[in-house]
Amino acid sequence: MRVLVVEDDLFLQEALKLGLENAGYAVDAVANASEAKASLREISYDLLLLDLGLPDTDGVEVLKALRKEEQSLPVIIITARDSVEDKISGLDCGANDYISKPFDFRELEARIRALLRKHIWSNKIELVHGPVRFITNSREVLIAGVPAELTPREVAVLELLLQKTGRLVRKRQLIEQIANWEEEPSDNAIEIIIHRLRRKLEPAAVRISTVRGFGYMLEEWK
């Protein structure tokens, strides 16, 4: 899952980035509305965490522009504005959730999980693919009931393959799934991750096929 954090308080921005990365998300962070709009044009995100008090324009304008383009990207507003009127305004402008500063990071994580579960997994708590169980809340993977020893990048790749079981997933999509601004993985890095995933899933007879020149596909369970 790739998250864009828009926050001009650099201390909080870094704390959010670090906390989310430790939770297994790929995270990009910007400090103003102009950079946010540019990032949203260039990159496909799974979630936007949006501050309202930005230095160049109100974060609500970013949200309005996003919804005007009919983008369904989930948005959580994070702001010091805590009046009922501000919350109503933010939600009416298209935010999916609203959390006031200061907040407990654990609560933010729970809200993120709930929003992504609804947006991506149709409110499913877990997804079963043969002997593989993917817990959507914790992003934990179990194989035949045993926790799988997967790296965060392997989980991210498997997560996307599970979302599109039986359909082609292009290499570019996998790169975007695990990339951040400091590092964009190469095609070779994706091939290594797929190789390791295959080896770990092989005992469970779960197969990832290669569509040469295009990408990969998690085969339907039979």
The 8 nearest C-alpha neighbors of each residue, nearest first, counted from 0:
[[1, 24, 45, 176, 25, 2, 155, 177],
 [0, 2, 25, 44, 45, 26, 24, 176],
 [1, 3, 26, 46, 44, 47, 45, 25],
 [2, 4, 27, 47, 28, 26, 48, 46],
 [3, 5, 28, 48, 47, 6, 27, 49],
 [6, 4, 49, 29, 30, 50, 28, 48],
 [5, 7, 30, 50, 12, 8, 4, 29],
 [8, 6, 30, 9, 53, 31, 5, 12],
 [9, 7, 11, 10, 6, 12, 30, 13],
 [8, 10, 12, 11, 7, 13, 6, 30],
 [9, 11, 13, 12, 8, 14, 15, 7],
 [12, 10, 14, 8, 13, 9, 15, 6],
 [11, 13, 9, 15, 10, 14, 6, 8],
 [12, 14, 16, 10, 11, 15, 9, 17],
 [15, 13, 11, 17, 16, 12, 18, 10],
 [16, 14, 18, 12, 13, 17, 19, 11],
 [15, 17, 13, 19, 14, 18, 20, 26],
 [16, 18, 20, 14, 15, 19, 13, 21],
 [19, 17, 15, 21, 20, 16, 14, 22],
 [18, 20, 22, 16, 21, 24, 17, 15],
 [19, 21, 24, 23, 17, 22, 18, 25],
 [20, 22, 18, 19, 23, 17, 24, 16],
 [23, 21, 19, 20, 24, 18, 108, 17],
 [22, 24, 20, 21, 151, 19, 25, 155],
 [25, 23, 20, 0, 19, 1, 22, 26],
 [24, 26, 1, 177, 20, 179, 0, 2],
 [25, 27, 2, 1, 3, 24, 16, 179],
 [26, 28, 3, 179, 4, 180, 2, 29],
 [29, 27, 4, 3, 5, 26, 12, 30],
 [30, 28, 5, 31, 34, 35, 4, 6],
 [29, 31, 7, 6, 5, 28, 34, 32],
 [32, 30, 53, 33, 34, 29, 54, 7],
 [31, 33, 35, 34, 36, 56, 61, 55],
 [34, 32, 36, 35, 31, 37, 55, 56],
 [33, 35, 37, 32, 36, 31, 38, 29],
 [34, 36, 32, 38, 33, 37, 39, 29],
 [35, 37, 39, 33, 38, 34, 32, 40],
 [38, 36, 34, 40, 35, 39, 33, 41],
 [39, 37, 35, 41, 40, 36, 42, 34],
 [38, 40, 36, 37, 42, 41, 35, 43],
 [41, 39, 37, 38, 42, 36, 43, 35],
 [40, 42, 38, 39, 37, 43, 36, 44],
 [43, 41, 39, 38, 40, 44, 175, 37],
 [42, 44, 39, 45, 41, 175, 1, 40],
 [45, 43, 1, 46, 2, 42, 3, 47],
 [44, 46, 1, 0, 2, 72, 43, 73],
 [47, 45, 2, 73, 44, 74, 72, 3],
 [46, 48, 74, 3, 2, 49, 4, 73],
 [49, 47, 4, 75, 76, 74, 5, 3],
 [48, 50, 76, 5, 77, 47, 75, 4],
 [49, 51, 77, 78, 6, 76, 5, 52],
 [50, 52, 58, 57, 53, 78, 59, 49],
 [53, 51, 57, 50, 58, 54, 78, 56],
 [52, 54, 31, 57, 56, 51, 55, 58],
 [53, 55, 56, 31, 52, 7, 57, 32],
 [56, 54, 53, 31, 32, 57, 33, 52],
 [57, 55, 53, 54, 32, 58, 60, 52],
 [56, 58, 59, 51, 53, 60, 52, 55],
 [57, 59, 51, 61, 60, 50, 53, 52],
 [58, 60, 62, 57, 61, 63, 51, 89],
 [61, 59, 63, 58, 62, 57, 64, 56],
 [62, 60, 58, 64, 59, 63, 65, 32],
 [61, 63, 59, 65, 60, 64, 66, 58],
 [62, 64, 60, 66, 65, 61, 67, 59],
 [63, 65, 67, 61, 62, 66, 60, 68],
 [66, 64, 62, 68, 63, 67, 70, 61],
 [65, 67, 69, 68, 63, 70, 64, 62],
 [66, 68, 64, 69, 65, 63, 70, 62],
 [67, 69, 66, 65, 70, 64, 63, 71],
 [70, 68, 66, 67, 71, 65, 64, 72],
 [69, 71, 66, 68, 72, 65, 67, 73],
 [70, 72, 73, 69, 66, 65, 74, 68],
 [71, 73, 70, 46, 74, 45, 47, 44],
 [74, 72, 46, 95, 71, 47, 75, 45],
 [75, 73, 47, 94, 95, 48, 46, 72],
 [74, 76, 96, 48, 97, 95, 94, 49],
 [75, 77, 97, 49, 50, 48, 98, 78],
 [78, 76, 50, 98, 49, 99, 97, 75],
 [77, 79, 99, 50, 80, 100, 51, 76],
 [78, 80, 100, 99, 81, 101, 77, 52],
 [81, 79, 78, 82, 85, 99, 100, 86],
 [80, 82, 99, 79, 85, 83, 86, 78],
 [83, 81, 85, 84, 80, 86, 87, 99],
 [82, 84, 86, 85, 87, 81, 88, 80],
 [83, 85, 87, 82, 86, 88, 81, 89],
 [86, 84, 88, 82, 87, 83, 89, 80],
 [85, 87, 83, 89, 88, 84, 90, 82],
 [86, 88, 84, 90, 85, 89, 91, 83],
 [89, 87, 85, 91, 86, 90, 84, 92],
 [90, 88, 86, 92, 91, 87, 94, 85],
 [89, 91, 94, 87, 93, 92, 88, 86],
 [90, 92, 88, 93, 89, 87, 94, 86],
 [93, 91, 89, 90, 88, 94, 63, 62],
 [92, 94, 90, 91, 95, 66, 89, 62],
 [95, 93, 90, 74, 96, 89, 75, 92],
 [96, 94, 74, 75, 73, 90, 93, 97],
 [95, 97, 75, 94, 76, 74, 98, 90],
 [98, 96, 76, 75, 77, 86, 99, 95],
 [99, 97, 77, 76, 78, 100, 96, 75],
 [100, 98, 78, 79, 81, 77, 101, 102],
 [101, 99, 79, 102, 78, 77, 98, 80],
 [100, 102, 99, 103, 79, 78, 98, 77],
 [103, 101, 100, 104, 99, 106, 98, 107],
 [102, 104, 105, 106, 107, 101, 100, 108],
 [103, 105, 107, 106, 108, 102, 18, 15],
 [106, 104, 108, 103, 107, 109, 102, 110],
 [105, 107, 109, 104, 103, 108, 110, 102],
 [106, 108, 104, 110, 105, 109, 111, 103],
 [109, 107, 105, 111, 106, 110, 112, 104],
 [110, 108, 106, 112, 111, 107, 113, 105],
 [109, 111, 107, 113, 112, 108, 114, 106],
 [112, 110, 108, 114, 109, 113, 115, 107],
 [111, 113, 109, 115, 110, 114, 136, 116],
 [114, 112, 116, 110, 111, 115, 109, 117],
 [113, 115, 111, 117, 116, 112, 118, 110],
 [116, 114, 118, 112, 117, 119, 113, 111],
 [115, 117, 120, 122, 113, 114, 119, 118],
 [118, 116, 122, 121, 114, 115, 120, 119],
 [117, 119, 115, 116, 114, 121, 120, 73],
 [120, 118, 115, 116, 117, 121, 162, 122],
 [119, 121, 116, 122, 123, 117, 118, 115],
 [122, 120, 117, 123, 119, 118, 116, 115],
 [123, 121, 117, 116, 120, 124, 118, 113],
 [124, 122, 125, 120, 121, 116, 126, 135],
 [125, 123, 135, 134, 122, 136, 126, 116],
 [126, 124, 134, 135, 123, 133, 127, 132],
 [125, 127, 133, 132, 134, 128, 123, 124],
 [126, 128, 132, 131, 129, 133, 125, 130],
 [129, 127, 131, 130, 132, 220, 126, 161],
 [128, 130, 131, 220, 127, 205, 132, 221],
 [131, 129, 143, 142, 128, 203, 132, 127],
 [132, 130, 142, 128, 129, 141, 127, 143],
 [133, 131, 127, 141, 126, 140, 128, 134],
 [132, 134, 140, 126, 125, 139, 135, 138],
 [135, 133, 125, 138, 139, 136, 137, 124],
 [134, 136, 138, 125, 124, 137, 133, 116],
 [137, 135, 112, 134, 138, 124, 116, 113],
 [136, 138, 139, 135, 134, 112, 133, 22],
 [139, 137, 135, 134, 136, 133, 140, 154],
 [138, 140, 134, 137, 133, 141, 146, 135],
 [141, 139, 133, 147, 132, 146, 134, 138],
 [142, 140, 146, 132, 145, 144, 147, 131],
 [141, 143, 131, 145, 144, 130, 147, 146],
 [142, 144, 130, 145, 141, 131, 203, 132],
 [145, 143, 142, 141, 146, 130, 132, 131],
 [144, 146, 141, 142, 143, 147, 140, 148],
 [147, 145, 141, 140, 142, 148, 144, 139],
 [148, 146, 141, 140, 149, 142, 145, 139],
 [147, 149, 146, 150, 140, 199, 141, 145],
 [148, 150, 153, 147, 154, 151, 140, 152],
 [149, 151, 153, 152, 154, 148, 155, 23],
 [152, 150, 154, 153, 23, 155, 149, 24],
 [153, 151, 155, 154, 150, 156, 177, 192],
 [152, 154, 150, 156, 155, 151, 149, 192],
 [155, 153, 157, 151, 152, 156, 158, 149],
 [156, 154, 152, 158, 153, 157, 151, 159],
 [155, 157, 153, 159, 158, 154, 152, 173],
 [158, 156, 160, 154, 159, 155, 161, 153],
 [159, 157, 155, 161, 156, 160, 154, 162],
 [158, 160, 162, 156, 161, 157, 155, 163],
 [159, 161, 157, 163, 162, 158, 217, 164],
 [162, 160, 164, 158, 163, 159, 157, 217],
 [161, 163, 159, 160, 164, 158, 120, 119],
 [162, 164, 160, 161, 166, 165, 159, 168],
 [165, 163, 161, 217, 166, 160, 162, 219],
 [164, 166, 218, 219, 217, 216, 163, 167],
 [167, 165, 163, 164, 216, 168, 217, 218],
 [166, 168, 216, 215, 169, 214, 165, 163],
 [169, 167, 215, 214, 216, 166, 172, 170],
 [170, 168, 214, 172, 171, 213, 167, 215],
 [169, 171, 214, 173, 172, 174, 168, 213],
 [170, 172, 174, 169, 173, 175, 214, 168],
 [173, 171, 175, 169, 170, 174, 176, 168],
 [172, 174, 176, 170, 175, 171, 156, 177],
 [173, 175, 171, 176, 172, 177, 178, 184],
 [176, 174, 172, 178, 173, 177, 171, 43],
 [175, 177, 173, 174, 0, 1, 178, 172],
 [176, 178, 175, 174, 25, 152, 173, 155],
 [179, 177, 183, 175, 174, 176, 182, 184],
 [178, 180, 182, 181, 27, 25, 26, 183],
 [179, 181, 182, 27, 183, 178, 26, 28],
 [180, 182, 179, 183, 178, 27, 26, 184],
 [183, 181, 179, 180, 178, 184, 177, 185],
 [182, 184, 178, 179, 185, 180, 174, 181],
 [185, 183, 188, 174, 178, 182, 186, 189],
 [184, 186, 188, 187, 183, 189, 174, 190],
 [187, 185, 189, 188, 190, 184, 170, 174],
 [186, 188, 190, 185, 189, 191, 184, 192],
 [189, 187, 185, 191, 190, 186, 184, 192],
 [190, 188, 192, 186, 187, 191, 193, 185],
 [189, 191, 187, 193, 188, 192, 194, 186],
 [190, 192, 194, 188, 189, 193, 195, 187],
 [193, 191, 189, 195, 194, 190, 153, 196],
 [192, 194, 196, 190, 191, 195, 197, 189],
 [195, 193, 191, 197, 192, 196, 190, 198],
 [196, 194, 198, 192, 197, 193, 191, 199],
 [197, 195, 193, 199, 198, 194, 200, 192],
 [196, 198, 200, 194, 195, 199, 201, 193],
 [197, 199, 195, 201, 196, 200, 194, 202],
 [198, 200, 196, 197, 201, 195, 202, 147],
 [201, 199, 197, 203, 205, 198, 202, 196],
 [200, 202, 204, 198, 203, 199, 197, 205],
 [203, 201, 204, 200, 199, 205, 198, 142],
 [202, 204, 201, 205, 200, 130, 142, 143],
 [205, 203, 201, 202, 206, 200, 129, 130],
 [206, 204, 203, 200, 201, 207, 220, 129],
 [207, 205, 218, 217, 204, 208, 197, 201],
 [208, 206, 217, 216, 218, 197, 215, 209],
 [207, 209, 216, 215, 206, 217, 210, 218],
 [210, 208, 215, 211, 214, 216, 207, 213],
 [211, 209, 214, 215, 213, 212, 208, 216],
 [212, 210, 213, 209, 214, 215, 208, 169],
 [211, 213, 210, 214, 209, 170, 169, 215],
 [214, 212, 211, 210, 169, 170, 215, 167],
 [215, 213, 169, 170, 210, 168, 209, 212],
 [216, 214, 209, 168, 210, 208, 167, 169],
 [215, 217, 167, 208, 207, 166, 218, 168],
 [218, 216, 207, 164, 165, 160, 206, 208],
 [217, 219, 165, 206, 216, 207, 220, 164],
 [220, 218, 165, 164, 221, 217, 128, 206],
 [219, 221, 129, 218, 128, 205, 206, 217],
 [220, 219, 129, 218, 205, 128, 204, 206]]
